[in-house]
Amino acid sequence: DTAVSQTPKYLVTQMGNDKSIKCEQNLGHDTMYWYKQDSKKFLKIMFSYNNKELIINETVPNRFSPKSPDKAHLNLHINSLELGDSAVYFCASSQVAGYTEAFFGQGTRLTVV
Amino acid sequence: SQQGEEDPQALSIQEGENATMNCSYKTSINNLQWYRQNSGRGLVHLILIRSNEREKHSGRLRVTLDTSKKSSSLLITASRAADTASYFCATDADSWGKLQFGAGTQVVVTP
């Protein structure tokens, strides 16, 4: 069974469109995260939710909106996509935030054309 | 801003050799973690070392942590072609699990 799964794996879309990436974890973890990896492989945290509550919101354009319907799911919605949004987006979860390791999904490669 | 800096950026070795990579960071931490990323894949956790620990082992992996120098090293012994990947250190400095990653070391192990 996949621990942290994201869909879709690849997403190609035009500028200005709105898209969503879904993430689910079956590990029973309370904390989930979204990270962005740019073309130089640099990873930066975007958001973190603990038991459906937003706890980390880095300097991210408000076109990005995370939504956590329950503690096993954390979706990422992006409005008005821009070329600079092209990146790989990773969902992750951890059992105890700040204390245990993170488990990452396989990533969603977003290409904005 | 980037918390961790890995050194070297790239490393090319032959199977059977050891690979060592270093990570330096800027602020005090709760723990430091090492991850591996194979090309086109997600990150896989390797080792977590807490700020009060100095060394940790897992199979062929050995991690050291020197909080006075704000640095860590990852040693992979007897490397295999399957160890070819990018290796990232990540520091956890707060109570919310916010990992700050370095730029990674790309390791290529040739048969």
Interface residues (C-beta under 8 A of the other chain):
Chain A: V4 T31 Y33 Y35 K40 K41 F42 L43 K44 I45 S48 N50 I55 I56 F90 A92 S94 V96 A97 G98 Y99 T100 E101 A102 F103 F104 G105 Q106 G107
Chain B: Q2 N30 N31 Q33 Y35 Q37 R41 G42 L43 V44 H45 L48 S86 F88 A90 D92 D94 S95 W96 G97 K98 L99 Q100 F101 A103 G104
